[in-house]
Amino acid sequence: MSVGITLLFIEKRAEAVRLCAALTEPFATGTVPGHEADLMKDYKLISERLRSALDELKECNKQLDSDKTIEPGDVRNGKQRVGTIVQEIARCAQDFAAQVRFFQAMNPKHAPASVPYLKAFEDTDRATRELIGEDTSPAEGEELAPAESEQAPPDADPMLM
């Protein structure tokens, strides 16, 4: 199944981007001195790789939908892997967007140079939401889980709970 191999490479690329966040963070936060131009080159490379991984993932997803020679179990497994990778790409994009925002706050003089990369990471995050489909997160102010309606039995000692 060539889709499986392609998904493996995309997974590894997403993991590599995740590791890059750990490498660039000290420079973005200013804990390690560095050159802003080098950091911007890193952001450019990372945003391009992340976006290309997402584009390849969309193609794999289309292939899983259209290829009738793939067994249903393999399609289901592939779809689950696609969902997992999309979530990983979304986390990477969110992490880097937060890192760029922090960099902008700490370096107002160099902030304009990082604006295109912030936009690229935010666009990638939005694209992952489009691929996932509808947002199932609770609306703002809505309870995450309903409160329990049953009370503890009257003879239960609250100190033992």
C-alpha positions, 0 to 999 in steps of 0.5 A: 500500500503506497499510501501507507509509506507516504503517510509514514514519511509525512508522520516523520516530517511532522515529528521533525517539525515538532523537534524544530520547535524545541531548537528554535524556541531558545532563540525566539524567546531570547534565552540564547542569543542569535541572529534574527535573520537566521531565525526567520530563515528557519521559520520560512523553511519550517512553514514551507515543510509543514504546508507541503506535508499538509498538502501531501496529506490531503492528496493521501486522503483523496486517494484513500477516498477514491481508490476502490482497490484498497481494503476497507480495513486499510482505508479505515486505518489510513483515515485514522492515521490521516486524522492523527497526522492532521492533529499533529500538524495543527499542534505544530502550527499552533506551537510555531504561531505562539513562538512567533508571537512571543518573538514579536513581543520580545523583539518589537524592532524585528517583529515586522519581519516575522509577520509573514511566517505568523500568517503562514502558521495560522493559515496552516492551522486553519487548513487543518481544521478544514481537513478535519471537518466541523469543529466539535469543541464545546461552544464558549461558556458551555459545560464540557461535561454535564454535572452529575444529577445523582447525589451520594447515598445519604448514609455515605460518610463524606470523609471516606470519599 
